Amino acid sequence: MKTNHALANLRAGKPAIGCFMGLQSPNVAEMLANAGYDWLVIETEHNALDTAQVEHILMAINGTDTVPIVRIPSANPVSIQRALDIGGMGIVVPNVRTAEEAKAIVAATRYPPVGTRGYGPLRASRYTFDQDEYFEKANDNILVCLIIENNDAVENMYEIAAVDGVDVLFHGPADMSLALGLSPVKLPHRAVDQVFDRMLEVGQKRDVAIGKGCNTVDQLRQLQARGTTWIAYGPDYFLLRRVVKEGLEAFKR
């Protein structure tokens, strides 16, 4: 089984950089993986990807050292199991609210006796050629990232971070804006930034990695300076949009 070096870095206190992918393209995924990202998240909450298409993107990443992670649409155990069985090495889960939900999510990523995951990792075990190794290592090799993006999660953050098996708490500014009665298209908002401030404090106390997205080099440096260890540089469409916009504006001038 491929080692989840991004998770190993976090456990060693080292940062990892990745990108969320919303363009639904195996080619984009392959390009970004070859660029050298530590991890890539395949978006399935806010686009039209089905499981078969996710599998194709996982195949595109497979020939690189980049760790493939799937952002599932909900905490449904079936969604978690499918994402892992087809080769995802971690999950990003939206809209988590309580420590009890976090425990159930972690359990769904682990085989018994410590979890509730059913057995059937066909592609993940290289079509059973590596099934012994996969079964032995999977519980320790799957990354769990939870998005903090609602008021309940903020209220329960300390308890959520204390759940064994939660590796990353990721800042979700858009839905957090909505939860606070603010516009997600007019970021930044001080109240949303304050949630991230609190996340950094909780991360230090609970020894959990804290993640946040950015799309410029200056923002990336600021996150590094603040001790953010799970940095999303992207998403893919933001990076493409910025370069295209800059070029077209330069042409018009």
C-alpha positions as a printed NumPy array, in Angstrom:
array([[  0.   ,   0.   ,   0.   ],
       [  1.24 ,   3.435,  -0.914],
       [  2.386,   5.347,   2.176],
       [  0.382,   8.45 ,   2.997],
       [  3.401,  10.722,   3.321],
       [  1.218,  13.826,   3.666],
       [ -0.295,  12.313,   6.809],
       [  3.15 ,  11.232,   7.996],
       [  4.365,  14.829,   7.601],
       [  1.497,  16.135,   9.725],
       [  2.168,  13.593,  12.445],
       [  5.802,  14.706,  12.453],
       [  4.768,  18.338,  12.764],
       [  5.721,  19.193,   9.171],
       [  3.506,  21.173,   6.791],
       [  1.941,  19.793,   3.618],
       [  0.632,  21.662,   0.6  ],
       [ -2.15 ,  20.576,  -1.698],
       [ -4.931,  21.724,  -3.968],
       [ -8.682,  21.268,  -4.199],
       [ -9.767,  20.274,  -7.702],
       [-13.144,  21.348,  -9.008],
       [-12.58 ,  21.091, -12.761],
       [-13.458,  17.374, -12.883],
       [-10.468,  16.61 , -15.111],
       [ -8.093,  13.611, -14.883],
       [ -5.653,  15.598, -17.023],
       [ -5.623,  18.532, -14.625],
       [ -5.189,  16.113, -11.728],
       [ -2.271,  14.403, -13.448],
       [ -0.636,  17.742, -14.218],
       [ -0.993,  19.021, -10.648],
       [  0.298,  15.754,  -9.218],
       [  3.348,  15.902, -11.452],
       [  3.88 ,  19.526, -10.389],
       [  4.706,  18.204,  -6.92 ],
       [  1.728,  18.818,  -4.647],
       [  1.808,  16.713,  -1.476],
       [ -1.918,  16.018,  -1.742],
       [ -4.859,  16.681,  -4.027],
       [ -8.53 ,  16.768,  -3.042],
       [-11.055,  15.593,  -5.616],
       [-14.187,  17.698,  -5.165],
       [-17.497,  15.816,  -5.186],
       [-19.678,  18.031,  -2.994],
       [-20.132,  20.961,  -5.37 ],
       [-19.837,  19.458,  -8.838],
       [-21.229,  16.672, -11.013],
       [-18.629,  13.948, -10.487],
       [-19.888,  10.421,  -9.935],
       [-17.915,   7.546,  -8.407],
       [-16.663,   6.195, -11.746],
       [-15.304,   9.606, -12.737],
       [-13.598,   9.988,  -9.36 ],
       [-11.945,   6.62 ,  -9.961],
       [-10.527,   7.876, -13.272],
       [ -9.043,  10.915, -11.556],
       [ -7.527,   8.665,  -8.887],
       [ -5.929,   6.627, -11.672],
       [ -4.406,   9.803, -13.102],
       [ -2.798,  10.626,  -9.744],
       [ -1.725,   7.054,  -9.099],
       [  1.609,   7.203, -10.943],
       [  2.929,  10.002,  -8.714],
       [  3.847,  10.48 ,  -5.063],
       [  0.886,  12.815,  -4.524],
       [ -1.658,  11.597,  -1.979],
       [ -5.207,  11.437,  -3.402],
       [ -8.048,  12.552,  -1.131],
       [-11.778,  12.745,  -1.843],
       [-14.063,  15.494,  -0.603],
       [-17.249,  13.551,  -0.107],
       [-20.699,  15.194,  -0.354],
       [-21.731,  14.211,   3.182],
       [-20.737,  12.086,   6.163],
       [-22.77 ,   9.156,   4.85 ],
       [-20.785,   5.934,   5.584],
       [-21.484,   4.659,   2.06 ],
       [-19.858,   7.76 ,   0.565],
       [-16.852,   7.272,   2.831],
       [-16.479,   3.588,   1.99 ],
       [-16.741,   4.141,  -1.767],
       [-14.16 ,   6.925,  -1.708],
       [-11.677,   4.691,   0.111],
       [-12.424,   1.441,  -1.716],
       [-11.708,   3.015,  -5.113],
       [ -8.333,   4.299,  -3.928],
       [ -8.773,   7.489,  -1.939],
       [ -6.223,   7.769,   0.861],
       [ -8.252,  10.223,   2.86 ],
       [-11.513,  12.104,   3.026],
       [-12.571,  15.7  ,   3.48 ],
       [-15.983,  15.891,   5.15 ],
       [-18.2  ,  18.987,   5.003],
       [-20.617,  20.404,   7.529],
       [-19.527,  18.453,  10.615],
       [-21.223,  19.744,  13.77 ],
       [-20.384,  17.602,  16.803],
       [-17.745,  15.333,  18.283],
       [-20.21 ,  12.442,  17.992],
       [-20.418,  12.991,  14.235],
       [-16.622,  13.171,  14.068],
       [-16.317,   9.845,  15.908],
       [-18.725,   8.184,  13.469],
       [-16.782,   9.566,  10.503],
       [-13.465,   8.261,  11.821],
       [-15.047,   4.88 ,  12.59 ],
       [-16.29 ,   4.629,   8.986],
       [-12.672,   4.928,   7.775],
       [-11.366,   2.139,  10.05 ],
       [-11.803,  -1.617,   9.886],
       [-13.052,  -3.474,  12.969],
       [-12.392,  -3.865,  15.786],
       [-11.584,  -0.144,  16.005],
       [-14.064,   0.994,  13.355],
       [-17.073,   0.097,  11.252],
       [-15.738,   0.08 ,   7.687],
       [-16.898,  -2.845,   5.571],
       [-14.336,  -4.878,   3.657],
       [-14.113,  -4.61 ,  -0.118],
       [-11.159,  -2.42 ,  -1.191],
       [-10.933,  -3.766,  -4.745],
       [ -8.98 ,  -0.997,  -6.449],
       [ -7.437,   0.257,  -3.182],
       [ -5.819,  -3.159,  -2.657],
       [ -4.609,  -3.252,  -6.273],
       [ -7.376,  -5.669,  -7.153],
       [ -6.487,  -7.917,  -4.167],
       [ -2.814,  -8.335,  -5.133],
       [ -1.958,  -6.265,  -2.029],
       [ -4.975,  -7.061,   0.113],
       [ -2.998,  -8.415,   3.077],
       [ -0.835,  -5.312,   3.267],
       [ -3.808,  -3.02 ,   2.697],
       [ -5.827,  -4.565,   5.496],
       [ -2.839,  -4.383,   7.836],
       [ -1.96 ,  -0.736,   7.119],
       [ -5.194,   0.982,   6.074],
       [ -6.375,   2.021,   9.528],
       [ -3.163,   3.982,  10.095],
       [ -2.862,   5.307,   6.546],
       [ -6.194,   7.079,   5.979],
       [ -6.372,  10.821,   6.576],
       [ -9.513,  12.433,   8.01 ],
       [-10.08 ,  16.139,   7.417],
       [-13.192,  17.873,   8.756],
       [-14.416,  21.265,   7.525],
       [-15.325,  23.838,  10.156],
       [-18.076,  25.835,   8.482],
       [-21.062,  26.23 ,  10.808],
       [-21.822,  27.676,  14.227],
       [-22.23 ,  24.286,  15.902],
       [-18.775,  23.228,  14.75 ],
       [-17.289,  26.428,  16.131],
       [-19.038,  25.849,  19.451],
       [-17.883,  22.213,  19.605],
       [-14.48 ,  22.663,  18.003],
       [-12.396,  21.743,  21.033],
       [-14.283,  18.455,  21.476],
       [-14.182,  17.691,  17.73 ],
       [-10.418,  18.222,  17.674],
       [-10.047,  15.798,  20.595],
       [-11.541,  12.88 ,  18.654],
       [ -8.884,  10.247,  18.016],
       [ -8.34 ,   9.896,  14.279],
       [ -9.217,  13.462,  13.306],
       [ -6.093,  14.679,  11.521],
       [ -7.066,  18.073,  10.095],
       [ -9.603,  20.792,  10.804],
       [-10.082,  22.854,   7.646],
       [-11.443,  26.403,   7.577],
       [-14.515,  26.784,   5.35 ],
       [-14.941,  30.544,   4.868],
       [-17.857,  30.533,   2.39 ],
       [-20.345,  28.476,   4.399],
       [-19.023,  30.015,   7.605],
       [-19.968,  33.381,   6.144],
       [-23.492,  32.154,   5.473],
       [-23.738,  30.758,   8.999],
       [-22.83 ,  34.188,  10.367],
       [-25.283,  36.021,   8.119],
       [-22.558,  37.379,   5.832],
       [-22.017,  37.247,   2.084],
       [-19.635,  34.506,   0.882],
       [-18.817,  36.545,  -2.219],
       [-17.615,  39.549,  -0.21 ],
       [-14.855,  37.904,   1.787],
       [-12.855,  38.584,   3.853],
       [-14.984,  39.136,   6.951],
       [-13.431,  39.752,  10.353],
       [-15.885,  37.397,  12.056],
       [-14.913,  34.582,   9.686],
       [-11.21 ,  35.311,  10.203],
       [-11.771,  35.094,  13.95 ],
       [-13.014,  31.529,  13.516],
       [ -9.69 ,  30.679,  11.901],
       [ -7.84 ,  32.394,  14.756],
       [ -9.655,  30.14 ,  17.185],
       [ -8.921,  27.091,  15.045],
       [ -5.188,  27.79 ,  15.278],
       [ -5.455,  27.998,  19.06 ],
       [ -7.407,  24.724,  19.255],
       [ -4.944,  23.048,  16.91 ],
       [ -2.035,  23.898,  19.181],
       [ -3.839,  22.692,  22.284],
       [ -5.125,  19.472,  20.735],
       [ -2.148,  18.755,  18.449],
       [ -4.345,  18.675,  15.346],
       [ -3.313,  20.151,  11.999],
       [ -5.178,  23.252,  10.896],
       [ -5.884,  23.877,   7.24 ],
       [ -6.896,  26.838,   5.125],
       [ -7.035,  27.71 ,   1.447],
       [ -5.244,  30.468,  -0.442],
       [ -4.658,  31.381,  -4.071],
       [ -1.721,  33.796,  -4.058],
       [  1.891,  33.413,  -2.975],
       [  1.524,  36.249,  -0.452],
       [ -1.436,  34.503,   1.183],
       [  0.501,  31.248,   1.24 ],
       [  3.408,  32.9  ,   3.046],
       [  1.043,  34.455,   5.579],
       [ -0.485,  31.069,   6.364],
       [  2.953,  29.518,   6.762],
       [  4.005,  32.314,   9.11 ],
       [  0.967,  31.643,  11.296],
       [  1.762,  27.961,  11.659],
       [ -0.834,  26.568,   9.258],
       [  0.327,  23.059,   8.374],
       [ -2.33 ,  21.976,   5.86 ],
       [ -2.306,  24.596,   3.118],
       [ -4.509,  24.404,   0.037],
       [ -2.957,  26.432,  -2.778],
       [ -5.731,  26.701,  -5.321],
       [ -8.341,  25.536,  -6.122],
       [ -7.457,  24.564,  -9.668],
       [-10.016,  26.868, -11.278],
       [ -8.859,  29.86 ,  -9.204],
       [ -5.28 ,  29.361, -10.364],
       [ -6.378,  29.111, -13.996],
       [ -8.763,  32.063, -13.685],
       [ -6.099,  34.331, -12.21 ],
       [ -3.556,  33.627, -14.951],
       [ -6.146,  34.008, -17.716],
       [ -7.498,  37.24 , -16.249],
       [ -4.021,  38.742, -15.866],
       [ -3.118,  37.881, -19.457],
       [ -6.33 ,  39.269, -20.946],
       [ -6.096,  42.464, -18.921],
       [ -2.491,  42.94 , -20.046],
       [ -3.546,  42.403, -23.67 ],
       [ -6.339,  44.974, -23.397],
       [ -3.976,  47.534, -21.908]])
